């Protein structure tokens, strides 16, 4: 309800009406129509009132006071205006509480009127017939029916297995071909058997020969007795016999090829006279070379090599390893991918003395015995061969049908008849030269064995492998007593013992040379790591200078790298070979002579 209060004001404030704008009759008609607003008169009454103002009901003057022009000098009283229509109150419309007719339980005590009140509201015009139908589950209305759980599961499984089941709408006592749904033909064929009925009957157990009395020990067979119909010998059919013959023939053929594998050994002497005027062979240590090659002492001070002074060329393919003659170093043995082994002079005319031919594939590793009279060679033809250094004769051959990657004589004077080889099948195999048989196998590595290095006065040896580990073994004990493997470690395919026997230099595949202690604890020396060269993927041999002041190594670019032992600083780098420089040896009696070999087939001497 809103109230309006009007204060008296002068007639002079209102402008006079224009002629013909607002007549008295028009004004009274407007008042009448306003007064009839909100009344119960229908449209007919409205039309009547609009046409004749005379028949209209008398109008309350207060109700139309705001429409009349004000009389001069009069003040108006407070006028009350109700501008809101009459609305039904909620309490008058719905007195009780509304109940959902689908409810099964009521949590309060309702009145009779509430319980039986009609449903309110119109029907949903968008509901389909199916949705509007009465239902007690999501998919429709399920009538209560009793189905045996076993029968239902039996028919369900039969339908999923065979494609047919009993029609649930047909009485089961009158079962016929028309009472099945699904694959009816299959049902007729199986005579309507279900999965539980059509199972095969278990065959009768095979009878055994009775085993006599348990008291008789000799004649009692018990559970070990044979079956009555058991055959001792099974003969293959004709077809099976043919297949067997073919397989046996293939195996024999394969075996023959492998037997033919060891190549014919021969040797070529490249010098005119085998012996000098005193009857001495080339194995005799020379004394006229300006250096005492028989001394046991290393030179006091070593110097960096500066230039190339000689090239030994004779191999047609890359050189894989070089070894100096034990203790003196006056001869050099080299093996190559051209399947040959050559012996060279280090002093004098530096000639090629002898070539050893006997492997059918590339030679991987070589090793002298302590005296230098014999050496072993390991090649990719799966053979290890023992040669006489002086005559060139092949003394014996060893194989276990696996590729030997490295070979080492036991350096102990009393055990010169024993040698070990790291194989491609993860084993380290120990042979005895006298019998030619395997006497021990060290089988703990998880990858091909790359190096074997004797330490601790030859009582132990260290091996590295493709499994990125380093293992230390006691001689003749096939269990590693030390195993070094870190997540950050890479495989180390080349290892060298220092001249003083305290350190192991390992060429790591992450382009570093790592130094491990070679006594007792075998710990990594983190202060001595030699970097600056590129060797990833190549087993470049490392070496020390005799006075332990320098470390030398080849690299993948064919360069010879020289580091200072104390500071680990890279001192010198020489371009030595066109291809990979695979090995570098520092002469044990010389102050600055280094021998390198590479995959370009050349061996070079630097001074």
matplotlib code that plots the C-alpha trace (Angstrom):
import matplotlib.pyplot as plt

x = [0.0, 1.5, 0.4, 0.8, 0.5, -0.2, 0.3, -1.8, -0.5, -1.7, -3.8, -1.5, 1.2, -0.9, -1.1, -4.6, -5.9, -5.9, -9.3, -10.7, -7.9, -9.6, -13.4, -15.4, -17.1, -13.8, -12.4, -15.4, -15.0, -11.4, -12.2, -14.9, -12.6, -9.9, -12.4, -13.6, -9.9, -9.6, -13.4, -15.2, -16.9, -16.4, -15.6, -19.2, -19.5, -16.2, -17.7, -20.9, -19.1, -17.0, -20.1, -22.3, -20.9, -24.4, -25.0, -21.7, -21.7, -21.2, -17.5, -15.7, -14.4, -11.3, -10.4, -10.2, -8.8, -5.4, -6.9, -8.9, -7.3, -6.8, -9.1, -7.4, -6.7, -7.6, -5.2, -5.7, -6.0, -3.9, -5.0, -4.5, -3.9, -3.8, -1.9, -1.4, -4.0, -5.5, -3.5, -4.6, -2.6, -0.6, -2.3, -5.7, -4.6, -2.9, -3.5, -2.0, 1.4, 1.8, 2.8, 4.4, 2.0, 4.9, 6.1, 6.1, 7.0, 6.0, 8.2, 5.4, 1.6, -0.3, -4.0, -6.7, -6.9, -3.1, -3.1, -5.9, -5.4, -5.4, -2.1, -1.2, 0.1, -0.5, 1.0, 4.5, 3.7, 7.2, 7.1, 6.9, 4.4, 7.1, 8.3, 4.8, 3.9, 4.1, 7.5, 9.4, 12.9, 14.9, 14.0, 10.3, 8.0, 9.3, 6.6, 7.7, 8.7, 10.7, 13.8, 16.1, 19.7, 21.3, 18.8, 19.4, 23.2, 23.0, 21.0, 23.1, 26.3, 24.8, 23.8, 27.2, 29.0, 26.7, 24.4, 21.1, 19.0, 15.5, 12.8, 11.8, 8.2, 7.6, 6.8, 10.0, 8.1, 7.0, 10.5, 10.7, 12.7, 10.5, 11.1, 14.8, 15.9, 19.2, 21.0, 18.1, 20.0, 22.9, 20.4, 18.9, 22.4, 23.4, 19.9, 19.5, 22.3, 23.5, 27.2, 26.9, 25.5, 27.6, 31.0, 33.2, 33.3, 36.6, 38.6, 39.3, 42.6, 45.5, 46.2, 49.6, 51.4, 50.9, 54.1, 54.0, 54.2, 55.9, 57.7, 59.7, 62.3, 63.6, 60.3, 58.3, 57.5, 55.0, 54.3, 57.2, 55.5, 55.0, 51.6, 50.2, 50.1, 53.3, 55.9, 59.6, 60.8, 59.0, 59.6, 59.0, 56.7, 58.1, 57.5, 59.1, 62.0, 62.6, 62.5, 65.0, 67.4, 67.3, 68.0, 70.9, 72.4, 72.2, 73.9, 76.7, 77.2, 77.4, 79.8, 82.1, 82.3, 83.3, 85.9, 87.4, 87.7, 91.3, 93.4, 96.7, 99.5, 102.6, 105.4, 107.5, 111.0, 111.9, 115.6, 118.4, 120.0, 118.1, 121.3, 124.3, 128.0, 127.8, 124.6, 122.3, 118.7, 116.9, 115.5, 119.0, 119.0, 121.4, 124.0, 125.1, 122.0, 123.1, 120.7, 121.1, 118.1, 119.0, 118.7, 115.8, 115.7, 113.5, 115.0, 115.2, 113.5, 111.2, 110.5, 107.7, 108.1, 108.2, 108.5, 108.1, 111.3, 110.1, 107.1, 106.7, 104.4, 103.5, 100.0, 97.3, 94.5, 94.2, 96.5, 94.5, 97.3, 101.1, 103.2, 106.9, 109.2, 109.2, 111.8, 114.1, 111.6, 114.0, 111.3, 107.7, 104.9, 101.8, 98.5, 96.1, 92.7, 94.4, 94.6, 98.4, 100.9, 104.2, 107.5, 109.6, 112.9, 112.8, 116.5, 119.0, 117.4, 113.9, 113.1, 110.1, 111.6, 108.8, 105.1, 102.9, 99.9, 97.3, 94.1, 91.2, 89.7, 91.0, 93.3, 92.1, 94.8, 98.3, 100.4, 104.0, 105.0, 107.6, 110.6, 109.3, 110.0, 106.3, 103.2, 99.4, 97.0, 93.2, 91.2, 87.6, 87.8, 87.1, 90.7, 93.5, 96.9, 100.2, 103.3, 107.0, 108.5, 111.8, 110.8, 107.3, 105.8, 102.2, 102.6, 98.9, 95.4, 92.5, 88.8, 85.5, 83.4, 83.3, 85.1, 88.1, 88.3, 91.5, 94.2, 96.8, 99.5, 99.7, 102.8, 103.8, 107.1, 105.6, 102.4, 103.7, 101.7, 98.4, 96.6, 93.2, 91.0, 88.0, 85.2, 82.2, 79.9, 80.6, 83.0, 86.7, 88.2, 91.5, 93.4, 96.4, 98.9, 100.3, 96.9, 95.1, 92.0, 89.9, 90.8, 88.7, 85.8, 85.1, 81.4, 80.1, 80.1, 76.8, 78.5, 81.4, 84.7, 87.1, 90.2, 92.2, 94.9, 97.0, 97.6, 98.9, 102.0, 99.9, 97.8, 94.7, 93.4, 91.0, 88.5, 86.2, 83.2, 80.5, 78.2, 80.0, 81.5, 84.9, 85.5, 88.5, 89.2, 91.6, 93.5, 91.8, 88.7, 85.7, 83.9, 84.7, 85.6, 85.3, 82.6, 82.7, 79.7, 78.2, 75.2, 77.4, 80.1, 80.6, 82.2, 86.1, 87.5, 91.2, 93.0, 96.7, 98.7, 101.1, 104.9, 104.9, 101.9, 99.8, 97.3, 95.0, 94.4, 91.0, 89.9, 86.2, 83.6, 82.6, 85.9, 87.8, 90.7, 89.8, 92.4, 91.6, 93.9, 95.4, 96.1, 93.5, 90.5, 90.4, 88.9, 88.4, 90.9, 88.6, 91.6, 93.1, 90.8, 92.3, 90.0, 90.3, 90.3, 87.5, 87.5, 83.8, 83.3, 87.0, 89.2, 92.2, 95.1, 96.6, 100.2, 102.5, 106.0, 108.5, 109.1, 105.3, 105.4, 103.2, 100.1, 99.7, 96.7, 95.5, 92.0, 89.3, 90.7, 94.1, 95.9, 98.4, 97.5, 100.0, 98.9, 100.9, 100.4, 100.5, 98.4, 96.2, 96.8, 96.8, 100.4, 100.8, 98.7, 100.2, 98.4, 99.7, 97.4, 94.8, 92.3, 91.8, 95.0, 94.2, 97.3, 100.2, 103.2, 106.1, 109.3, 110.3, 114.0, 113.8, 113.2, 111.0, 110.3, 106.6, 105.2, 101.7, 99.6, 96.3, 93.6, 95.4, 97.7, 100.8, 102.9, 105.0, 107.9, 108.0, 110.9]
y = [0.0, 3.3, 6.8, 10.1, 13.5, 16.6, 20.1, 23.0, 25.2, 28.0, 27.6, 29.9, 27.2, 24.9, 26.0, 26.5, 23.6, 24.0, 24.2, 20.8, 18.9, 17.8, 18.1, 17.3, 14.3, 12.7, 13.2, 11.5, 8.6, 8.1, 8.3, 5.6, 3.2, 3.6, 3.0, -0.2, -1.6, -4.4, -4.9, -8.2, -6.6, -8.6, -7.3, -6.5, -4.2, -2.5, -1.8, -0.6, 1.8, 3.1, 3.9, 5.5, 7.3, 8.1, 4.5, 4.2, 3.7, 6.8, 7.4, 8.0, 11.6, 10.7, 7.9, 10.3, 13.3, 13.1, 13.4, 16.7, 20.1, 21.7, 24.3, 27.6, 28.2, 24.6, 22.1, 18.4, 15.8, 12.5, 10.1, 6.3, 4.3, 0.5, -0.3, -4.1, -6.7, -9.1, -12.4, -15.7, -16.5, -19.9, -21.1, -20.8, -22.9, -25.9, -26.7, -30.3, -31.7, -33.2, -36.9, -38.7, -41.5, -43.9, -43.8, -47.2, -45.8, -42.6, -41.2, -39.2, -39.7, -38.0, -37.0, -38.7, -35.7, -35.8, -39.6, -39.6, -36.2, -36.1, -35.8, -32.2, -30.8, -31.6, -34.7, -34.3, -34.0, -35.1, -38.5, -41.3, -44.1, -46.4, -43.9, -43.1, -46.8, -48.2, -49.8, -51.0, -51.3, -49.2, -51.2, -51.8, -53.8, -57.2, -59.6, -61.7, -65.2, -68.0, -69.2, -71.8, -70.3, -73.5, -73.9, -70.2, -70.6, -73.9, -72.4, -69.2, -71.2, -73.6, -70.6, -68.9, -72.2, -73.9, -71.1, -72.6, -72.7, -73.7, -71.2, -69.9, -69.2, -72.9, -75.5, -77.6, -80.9, -80.6, -80.0, -80.4, -78.9, -75.8, -75.2, -74.1, -70.6, -69.7, -72.4, -74.9, -77.2, -77.5, -78.3, -81.1, -82.5, -82.4, -83.7, -80.6, -81.5, -78.7, -77.9, -79.9, -83.0, -83.1, -83.5, -86.5, -89.4, -89.9, -92.7, -95.7, -95.6, -97.6, -100.6, -101.3, -104.5, -105.7, -105.2, -108.1, -108.0, -105.0, -107.4, -108.8, -106.1, -107.5, -108.2, -105.3, -102.7, -100.5, -97.1, -97.8, -100.7, -100.4, -100.2, -103.4, -101.9, -99.9, -100.2, -100.0, -98.9, -96.3, -96.7, -93.6, -93.8, -93.6, -89.8, -89.2, -91.4, -89.3, -86.0, -87.5, -88.6, -85.1, -83.4, -85.8, -85.2, -81.4, -81.7, -83.9, -81.5, -78.5, -80.4, -81.2, -77.5, -76.6, -79.4, -78.1, -74.6, -74.7, -73.4, -74.9, -73.5, -72.2, -69.7, -67.5, -66.4, -63.0, -62.8, -64.6, -66.3, -67.8, -67.9, -65.6, -66.6, -67.7, -69.8, -67.3, -66.8, -63.5, -64.2, -63.4, -60.0, -57.6, -55.7, -53.1, -50.9, -48.1, -49.2, -52.0, -54.2, -56.8, -54.4, -54.8, -51.1, -48.5, -45.3, -42.5, -39.8, -40.1, -37.4, -36.7, -38.3, -35.6, -37.2, -40.3, -42.2, -45.4, -47.1, -50.9, -51.7, -55.2, -55.9, -55.5, -54.7, -53.0, -54.1, -55.2, -55.7, -55.3, -56.9, -56.3, -59.2, -59.9, -58.0, -56.9, -55.4, -55.9, -57.7, -56.7, -59.1, -57.8, -59.4, -58.1, -58.4, -59.9, -63.2, -62.9, -62.5, -60.8, -60.5, -57.4, -56.0, -52.9, -52.1, -52.3, -52.5, -52.9, -55.7, -58.1, -61.3, -63.9, -64.2, -66.7, -67.9, -70.3, -68.5, -68.3, -65.1, -61.9, -62.3, -60.5, -61.0, -62.3, -63.0, -64.1, -66.5, -65.3, -66.4, -65.2, -68.6, -69.2, -67.1, -67.6, -66.1, -65.8, -65.3, -65.0, -68.5, -69.7, -71.1, -70.4, -71.4, -71.9, -71.0, -71.4, -67.8, -69.1, -71.8, -70.5, -73.9, -74.2, -76.4, -76.9, -75.6, -75.1, -74.4, -74.6, -73.4, -69.9, -66.7, -65.9, -62.1, -62.0, -64.5, -64.4, -66.8, -67.1, -65.0, -67.3, -69.2, -72.4, -72.1, -71.4, -74.4, -72.7, -69.9, -68.2, -66.8, -64.5, -65.9, -64.5, -66.7, -64.7, -67.3, -67.2, -70.6, -72.0, -74.5, -76.7, -76.7, -80.2, -82.0, -79.5, -79.7, -77.2, -77.4, -74.5, -72.2, -68.8, -68.3, -65.2, -62.4, -61.4, -60.3, -61.2, -61.0, -58.3, -58.2, -60.3, -58.7, -60.4, -58.5, -59.0, -61.0, -63.1, -64.6, -62.8, -61.5, -58.8, -59.2, -56.7, -57.4, -56.0, -56.2, -52.9, -54.6, -55.3, -58.6, -59.8, -63.5, -65.7, -68.0, -71.4, -70.4, -69.9, -67.4, -63.7, -62.3, -58.7, -57.3, -53.6, -52.2, -48.7, -47.4, -44.6, -47.1, -47.9, -51.0, -51.0, -53.0, -52.2, -52.5, -52.1, -52.7, -49.9, -50.7, -50.5, -52.9, -50.5, -49.2, -50.4, -48.0, -48.8, -47.3, -46.4, -46.1, -42.6, -41.2, -41.4, -43.4, -44.5, -45.6, -48.4, -49.5, -52.9, -53.9, -55.2, -52.8, -52.1, -48.7, -46.0, -43.2, -40.2, -37.7, -39.5, -39.4, -38.8, -37.0, -35.2, -38.0, -39.7, -43.5, -44.4, -47.8, -48.7, -50.8, -48.5, -49.9, -47.7, -47.7, -46.0, -44.6, -46.8, -44.1, -43.7, -40.0, -40.3, -42.1, -42.8, -43.9, -43.9, -42.7, -43.0, -40.1, -41.8, -39.5, -40.4, -38.7, -38.2, -37.1, -36.2, -38.8, -36.4, -33.6, -35.6, -32.8, -33.6, -32.6, -33.7, -34.9, -36.3, -37.3, -40.8, -42.8, -42.2, -44.4, -45.6, -45.7, -48.9, -49.4, -47.4, -49.0, -47.2, -49.1, -50.4, -49.5, -46.2, -42.7, -41.5, -44.3, -45.1, -47.7, -47.2, -49.3, -48.4, -49.7, -48.3, -51.4, -49.5, -49.7, -46.6, -45.8, -42.3, -40.6]
z = [0.0, -1.1, 0.2, -1.6, 0.1, -1.9, -0.7, -1.7, -4.5, -6.7, -9.7, -11.5, -11.4, -13.7, -17.4, -18.7, -20.9, -24.6, -26.2, -27.2, -25.4, -22.3, -22.1, -19.0, -20.6, -21.6, -18.2, -16.5, -18.9, -18.0, -14.3, -14.7, -16.5, -13.9, -11.1, -12.8, -12.9, -10.5, -10.3, -11.3, -14.4, -17.6, -21.1, -21.8, -18.9, -20.0, -23.5, -22.0, -19.7, -22.5, -24.6, -22.0, -19.1, -17.7, -16.7, -14.8, -11.0, -8.9, -8.4, -5.1, -5.3, -3.2, -5.5, -8.5, -6.7, -8.3, -11.8, -11.2, -11.5, -8.1, -6.9, -6.0, -2.4, -1.3, 0.4, -0.3, 2.4, 2.4, -0.4, 0.0, -3.2, -3.3, -6.5, -5.9, -7.0, -4.6, -4.4, -2.7, 0.4, 0.3, 3.5, 1.9, -1.2, 0.4, 4.0, 4.3, 3.4, -0.1, -0.2, -3.1, -4.2, -5.0, -1.4, 0.4, 3.9, 5.7, 8.5, 10.2, 11.0, 8.2, 8.3, 6.2, 3.8, 3.2, 2.6, 0.1, -1.5, -5.3, -7.3, -8.1, -11.3, -15.0, -16.8, -18.4, -22.1, -23.1, -21.4, -23.9, -23.5, -22.3, -19.7, -18.5, -18.1, -14.5, -13.8, -10.9, -12.4, -14.9, -18.0, -17.2, -14.9, -13.7, -12.5, -9.6, -10.9, -9.4, -11.4, -9.9, -9.8, -11.0, -14.0, -15.0, -14.9, -16.7, -19.6, -19.7, -20.0, -22.6, -24.7, -24.5, -25.3, -27.9, -29.0, -27.9, -24.7, -23.6, -24.3, -20.9, -22.1, -22.9, -20.3, -19.8, -19.6, -23.2, -24.6, -28.4, -31.2, -31.1, -27.4, -28.1, -29.0, -30.8, -32.8, -33.1, -35.5, -33.0, -30.3, -32.3, -33.1, -29.4, -28.4, -26.3, -23.9, -21.6, -20.8, -17.6, -19.3, -22.5, -20.8, -21.9, -19.5, -17.8, -19.4, -17.3, -15.5, -17.0, -15.0, -13.6, -13.1, -9.6, -7.6, -5.2, -1.5, 0.2, 2.5, -0.4, -1.1, -4.4, -6.1, -4.7, -7.4, -5.7, -7.4, -9.8, -11.5, -15.3, -17.0, -18.5, -22.1, -21.8, -24.6, -23.8, -27.2, -29.4, -33.1, -35.3, -38.2, -41.8, -42.1, -38.7, -39.6, -42.8, -40.7, -38.2, -40.9, -42.4, -39.1, -38.3, -41.8, -41.3, -37.9, -39.2, -42.1, -39.7, -37.5, -40.5, -41.4, -37.9, -37.9, -41.1, -39.5, -38.1, -41.0, -42.0, -40.0, -41.8, -41.2, -43.3, -42.3, -43.8, -42.9, -44.8, -41.9, -38.9, -36.7, -36.5, -36.6, -32.9, -33.5, -31.8, -33.1, -33.1, -29.7, -28.3, -26.5, -28.3, -26.3, -28.8, -29.0, -26.6, -23.9, -21.3, -22.2, -19.5, -16.5, -14.2, -13.3, -15.1, -16.4, -13.8, -15.9, -18.9, -21.5, -24.0, -27.5, -30.2, -33.6, -35.6, -36.3, -37.9, -39.5, -39.7, -42.6, -43.7, -42.5, -45.2, -42.7, -39.3, -36.4, -33.4, -30.7, -30.2, -27.5, -26.6, -25.9, -22.1, -20.0, -22.9, -25.4, -28.3, -30.4, -31.2, -31.9, -33.7, -34.7, -37.3, -39.0, -42.0, -39.9, -39.6, -36.7, -37.4, -35.3, -35.8, -34.7, -32.5, -32.9, -35.7, -39.2, -37.7, -40.1, -40.1, -38.9, -39.2, -40.2, -38.5, -40.6, -39.1, -38.3, -40.8, -39.3, -37.7, -34.7, -31.6, -28.9, -28.4, -25.3, -24.6, -21.9, -19.3, -21.3, -24.7, -26.3, -26.9, -27.4, -27.6, -30.2, -29.9, -33.1, -34.3, -35.8, -32.2, -31.9, -29.4, -30.8, -29.1, -31.2, -30.9, -31.2, -32.7, -35.2, -36.0, -35.5, -34.1, -31.0, -30.1, -30.6, -28.1, -28.6, -26.8, -29.8, -28.5, -29.6, -27.3, -26.7, -24.6, -23.5, -20.8, -19.5, -15.7, -15.0, -12.1, -13.0, -11.6, -13.5, -17.1, -18.3, -17.5, -19.3, -19.1, -21.9, -21.7, -24.0, -25.8, -23.7, -20.5, -19.1, -18.3, -19.2, -17.8, -20.0, -19.2, -22.1, -21.2, -21.5, -23.7, -21.5, -19.6, -15.9, -14.5, -15.6, -14.0, -14.8, -13.0, -15.6, -17.3, -20.6, -22.9, -21.0, -22.5, -20.3, -17.8, -15.7, -13.1, -9.8, -6.3, -7.2, -9.7, -6.8, -8.2, -11.5, -12.5, -15.3, -17.0, -19.2, -21.4, -18.2, -17.1, -14.0, -12.7, -10.9, -8.9, -8.6, -6.6, -8.9, -9.3, -7.2, -9.6, -7.3, -7.6, -4.1, -5.3, -7.5, -8.6, -10.5, -10.1, -12.0, -13.4, -14.7, -18.3, -19.8, -19.7, -22.6, -22.0, -18.7, -17.9, -14.7, -13.7, -13.5, -9.7, -9.5, -7.4, -10.0, -12.8, -15.6, -17.2, -20.5, -19.9, -22.7, -21.4, -22.8, -19.5, -18.1, -14.6, -12.1, -9.6, -6.7, -7.5, -3.9, -1.4, -1.7, -5.5, -4.9, -7.6, -7.3, -7.9, -8.0, -11.0, -14.0, -17.4, -20.0, -23.2, -25.8, -27.8, -27.4, -27.1, -28.9, -29.2, -26.9, -27.0, -24.9, -22.2, -20.9, -18.4, -18.8, -16.9, -14.3, -13.7, -14.7, -17.9, -19.1, -22.8, -24.9, -28.5, -29.5, -32.1, -34.2, -34.6, -32.1, -29.4, -26.1, -23.3, -19.8, -16.7, -13.9, -11.0, -12.3, -14.8, -17.3, -21.0, -22.0, -25.6, -28.6, -31.8, -34.9, -35.2, -37.5, -40.2, -38.5, -34.9, -32.8, -31.0, -28.9, -27.4, -25.6, -23.8, -24.2, -20.7, -21.1, -23.1, -21.7, -24.6, -27.1, -27.7, -30.2, -31.6, -33.9, -35.7, -38.0, -41.0, -40.8, -39.7, -36.5, -35.7, -33.4, -31.7, -29.9]

ax = plt.figure().add_subplot(projection="3d")
ax.plot(x, y, z, "-o")
ax.set_aspect("equal")
plt.show()
